[in-house]
Amino acid sequence: MSRRLVTGLVVAVVAVALGGCTRGSRDLEAWVAEVKARPAPPLDPLPVMKQFETFEYAAQDLRDPFSQPRPDSAASNALRPDPNRRKEVLEAFPLDSLDMVGTIGSGDGVVGLVMGPDRVTHRVRVGNYMGLSNGRITAVHEDRIELVELVPDGAGGWLERPARIALEDN
């Protein structure tokens, strides 16, 4: 095919396509005019605004919960572990890893037998320390050892927490 023939065909197709576009525009214009002439639907009423209760913030003088707590001067003078005290052997182990295996003696002279995770049995008396939280032994009974631990209270002070190790029934 020659170049002139292809060009002529393209021009003819474009002319036919443009001729088809102009013919149906009157129907479209009539429909648009009819839609514009219709009355608008009524609008929904505006929503009623809710009345909110006012709140007065009166905690501006309290401590900010996201800042570091200020240490209480009374708490700083109270309980605290003695940093100069020489640590005892059983203070190297967590309290839950220690097992009471028995006692020796009777009455006020009862000595507790405690086995550490290293499988060594140690003798303990009232006043000895054991566990990681500065646990001081307060009583040795035939079936249990009672102690008081010093734990941080989260505000720079210390709290006493009772704990015990009981003789296991085997």
C-alpha beads as a LAMMPS data file, in Angstrom:
LAMMPS data file: protein, C-alpha beads

170 atoms
169 bonds

1 atom types
1 bond types

-500.0 500.0 xlo xhi
-500.0 500.0 ylo yhi
-500.0 500.0 zlo zhi

Masses

1 110.0

Atoms # bond

1 1 1 0.000 0.000 0.000
2 1 1 1.079 3.411 -0.722
3 1 1 1.649 6.077 1.778
4 1 1 -1.064 8.328 0.351
5 1 1 -3.664 5.621 0.600
6 1 1 -2.880 4.964 4.308
7 1 1 -3.013 8.667 5.102
8 1 1 -6.345 9.007 3.302
9 1 1 -7.842 6.120 5.238
10 1 1 -6.745 7.588 8.566
11 1 1 -8.287 10.973 7.689
12 1 1 -11.562 9.304 6.649
13 1 1 -11.822 7.303 9.885
14 1 1 -11.188 10.422 11.980
15 1 1 -13.819 12.401 10.077
16 1 1 -16.460 9.677 10.558
17 1 1 -15.652 9.445 14.279
18 1 1 -15.980 13.206 14.752
19 1 1 -19.211 13.283 12.815
20 1 1 -20.752 10.703 15.163
21 1 1 -19.904 12.774 18.249
22 1 1 -21.836 15.865 17.237
23 1 1 -25.076 14.101 16.318
24 1 1 -26.199 12.936 19.836
25 1 1 -25.367 16.029 21.854
26 1 1 -28.916 17.432 21.752
27 1 1 -30.290 14.530 23.794
28 1 1 -27.544 15.016 26.337
29 1 1 -28.175 18.757 26.609
30 1 1 -31.921 18.159 27.113
31 1 1 -31.289 15.631 29.891
32 1 1 -28.853 17.974 31.687
33 1 1 -31.385 20.821 31.511
34 1 1 -34.133 18.555 32.916
35 1 1 -31.946 17.438 35.866
36 1 1 -31.012 21.036 36.655
37 1 1 -34.692 22.057 36.614
38 1 1 -35.701 19.485 39.258
39 1 1 -36.147 20.883 42.787
40 1 1 -33.320 20.084 45.198
41 1 1 -34.078 17.516 47.926
42 1 1 -34.550 18.982 51.419
43 1 1 -31.450 19.159 53.597
44 1 1 -31.195 17.180 56.799
45 1 1 -31.528 19.312 59.925
46 1 1 -28.287 20.297 61.638
47 1 1 -27.299 17.998 64.494
48 1 1 -27.821 19.288 68.005
49 1 1 -24.508 20.179 69.630
50 1 1 -23.872 18.253 72.840
51 1 1 -23.128 20.328 75.897
52 1 1 -19.896 19.060 77.450
53 1 1 -19.267 19.116 81.151
54 1 1 -16.414 21.421 82.084
55 1 1 -13.497 20.105 84.102
56 1 1 -11.113 22.178 86.148
57 1 1 -7.617 20.697 86.435
58 1 1 -6.338 21.241 89.948
59 1 1 -3.316 18.910 90.092
60 1 1 -0.678 21.262 88.739
61 1 1 1.135 21.313 92.104
62 1 1 1.459 17.504 92.273
63 1 1 4.519 15.596 91.075
64 1 1 4.747 14.894 87.351
65 1 1 4.218 11.113 86.969
66 1 1 6.784 10.972 84.155
67 1 1 9.671 12.531 86.085
68 1 1 12.037 10.894 88.571
69 1 1 10.543 10.727 92.071
70 1 1 12.190 12.955 94.647
71 1 1 13.640 10.924 97.503
72 1 1 11.799 11.403 100.764
73 1 1 14.127 12.726 103.462
74 1 1 12.422 10.589 106.131
75 1 1 12.797 7.453 104.021
76 1 1 16.447 8.170 103.251
77 1 1 17.272 8.177 106.994
78 1 1 15.397 4.922 107.667
79 1 1 16.172 1.494 106.232
80 1 1 19.064 0.852 103.881
81 1 1 21.604 -1.933 103.378
82 1 1 24.990 -1.500 105.027
83 1 1 27.515 -1.078 102.191
84 1 1 30.453 -1.692 104.582
85 1 1 29.162 -5.062 105.825
86 1 1 31.159 -8.056 104.630
87 1 1 29.016 -10.277 102.384
88 1 1 28.392 -13.835 103.508
89 1 1 28.700 -16.913 101.281
90 1 1 24.955 -17.518 100.853
91 1 1 24.378 -13.902 99.689
92 1 1 25.825 -14.858 96.306
93 1 1 22.764 -16.996 95.470
94 1 1 19.108 -16.114 94.822
95 1 1 16.857 -17.108 97.704
96 1 1 14.804 -19.489 95.543
97 1 1 17.941 -21.481 94.668
98 1 1 18.675 -22.232 98.353
99 1 1 17.182 -25.314 100.043
100 1 1 16.744 -25.953 103.757
101 1 1 17.887 -29.510 104.393
102 1 1 17.551 -29.725 108.183
103 1 1 18.554 -28.384 111.601
104 1 1 21.055 -29.189 114.319
105 1 1 20.419 -28.562 118.012
106 1 1 17.307 -27.646 119.968
107 1 1 15.706 -24.693 121.725
108 1 1 17.564 -21.412 121.310
109 1 1 20.645 -23.168 119.924
110 1 1 19.003 -24.385 116.700
111 1 1 21.278 -24.091 113.684
112 1 1 19.771 -24.325 110.199
113 1 1 21.336 -26.339 107.413
114 1 1 21.009 -24.742 103.977
115 1 1 22.249 -26.245 100.710
116 1 1 23.262 -23.857 97.926
117 1 1 23.122 -24.528 94.191
118 1 1 26.793 -25.532 94.391
119 1 1 25.578 -28.578 96.465
120 1 1 27.492 -27.395 99.571
121 1 1 25.623 -27.391 102.898
122 1 1 26.077 -24.312 105.114
123 1 1 25.189 -23.696 108.772
124 1 1 23.096 -20.579 109.439
125 1 1 21.958 -18.846 112.656
126 1 1 19.782 -15.873 113.551
127 1 1 21.569 -12.753 112.318
128 1 1 23.255 -14.399 109.309
129 1 1 22.488 -13.111 105.814
130 1 1 21.439 -15.030 102.703
131 1 1 19.901 -14.303 99.288
132 1 1 20.527 -11.445 96.872
133 1 1 18.240 -8.930 98.643
134 1 1 20.170 -8.476 101.915
135 1 1 18.069 -11.172 103.624
136 1 1 18.788 -11.228 107.388
137 1 1 17.721 -14.385 109.229
138 1 1 15.277 -13.568 112.041
139 1 1 14.318 -17.090 113.206
140 1 1 15.411 -20.684 112.677
141 1 1 12.733 -23.305 113.332
142 1 1 12.858 -27.050 112.793
143 1 1 10.736 -26.787 109.634
144 1 1 11.612 -23.313 108.269
145 1 1 13.993 -20.382 108.274
146 1 1 12.432 -16.918 108.436
147 1 1 14.215 -13.829 107.191
148 1 1 13.623 -10.188 106.303
149 1 1 14.865 -8.849 102.963
150 1 1 15.566 -5.205 102.091
151 1 1 14.159 -4.321 98.677
152 1 1 14.086 -0.941 96.894
153 1 1 10.700 0.807 97.019
154 1 1 11.130 2.572 93.669
155 1 1 11.301 6.046 95.215
156 1 1 14.877 5.933 96.448
157 1 1 14.121 4.210 99.740
158 1 1 14.018 0.640 101.000
159 1 1 11.273 -1.655 102.293
160 1 1 11.446 -4.734 104.498
161 1 1 9.880 -7.831 102.973
162 1 1 9.423 -11.054 104.947
163 1 1 10.610 -14.275 103.321
164 1 1 11.086 -17.875 104.349
165 1 1 12.733 -21.086 103.274
166 1 1 10.860 -24.218 104.309
167 1 1 12.138 -27.733 104.852
168 1 1 10.979 -29.825 101.920
169 1 1 9.123 -33.078 102.601
170 1 1 10.922 -35.836 100.661

Bonds

1 1 1 2
2 1 2 3
3 1 3 4
4 1 4 5
5 1 5 6
6 1 6 7
7 1 7 8
8 1 8 9
9 1 9 10
10 1 10 11
11 1 11 12
12 1 12 13
13 1 13 14
14 1 14 15
15 1 15 16
16 1 16 17
17 1 17 18
18 1 18 19
19 1 19 20
20 1 20 21
21 1 21 22
22 1 22 23
23 1 23 24
24 1 24 25
25 1 25 26
26 1 26 27
27 1 27 28
28 1 28 29
29 1 29 30
30 1 30 31
31 1 31 32
32 1 32 33
33 1 33 34
34 1 34 35
35 1 35 36
36 1 36 37
37 1 37 38
38 1 38 39
39 1 39 40
40 1 40 41
41 1 41 42
42 1 42 43
43 1 43 44
44 1 44 45
45 1 45 46
46 1 46 47
47 1 47 48
48 1 48 49
49 1 49 50
50 1 50 51
51 1 51 52
52 1 52 53
53 1 53 54
54 1 54 55
55 1 55 56
56 1 56 57
57 1 57 58
58 1 58 59
59 1 59 60
60 1 60 61
61 1 61 62
62 1 62 63
63 1 63 64
64 1 64 65
65 1 65 66
66 1 66 67
67 1 67 68
68 1 68 69
69 1 69 70
70 1 70 71
71 1 71 72
72 1 72 73
73 1 73 74
74 1 74 75
75 1 75 76
76 1 76 77
77 1 77 78
78 1 78 79
79 1 79 80
80 1 80 81
81 1 81 82
82 1 82 83
83 1 83 84
84 1 84 85
85 1 85 86
86 1 86 87
87 1 87 88
88 1 88 89
89 1 89 90
90 1 90 91
91 1 91 92
92 1 92 93
93 1 93 94
94 1 94 95
95 1 95 96
96 1 96 97
97 1 97 98
98 1 98 99
99 1 99 100
100 1 100 101
101 1 101 102
102 1 102 103
103 1 103 104
104 1 104 105
105 1 105 106
106 1 106 107
107 1 107 108
108 1 108 109
109 1 109 110
110 1 110 111
111 1 111 112
112 1 112 113
113 1 113 114
114 1 114 115
115 1 115 116
116 1 116 117
117 1 117 118
118 1 118 119
119 1 119 120
120 1 120 121
121 1 121 122
122 1 122 123
123 1 123 124
124 1 124 125
125 1 125 126
126 1 126 127
127 1 127 128
128 1 128 129
129 1 129 130
130 1 130 131
131 1 131 132
132 1 132 133
133 1 133 134
134 1 134 135
135 1 135 136
136 1 136 137
137 1 137 138
138 1 138 139
139 1 139 140
140 1 140 141
141 1 141 142
142 1 142 143
143 1 143 144
144 1 144 145
145 1 145 146
146 1 146 147
147 1 147 148
148 1 148 149
149 1 149 150
150 1 150 151
151 1 151 152
152 1 152 153
153 1 153 154
154 1 154 155
155 1 155 156
156 1 156 157
157 1 157 158
158 1 158 159
159 1 159 160
160 1 160 161
161 1 161 162
162 1 162 163
163 1 163 164
164 1 164 165
165 1 165 166
166 1 166 167
167 1 167 168
168 1 168 169
169 1 169 170
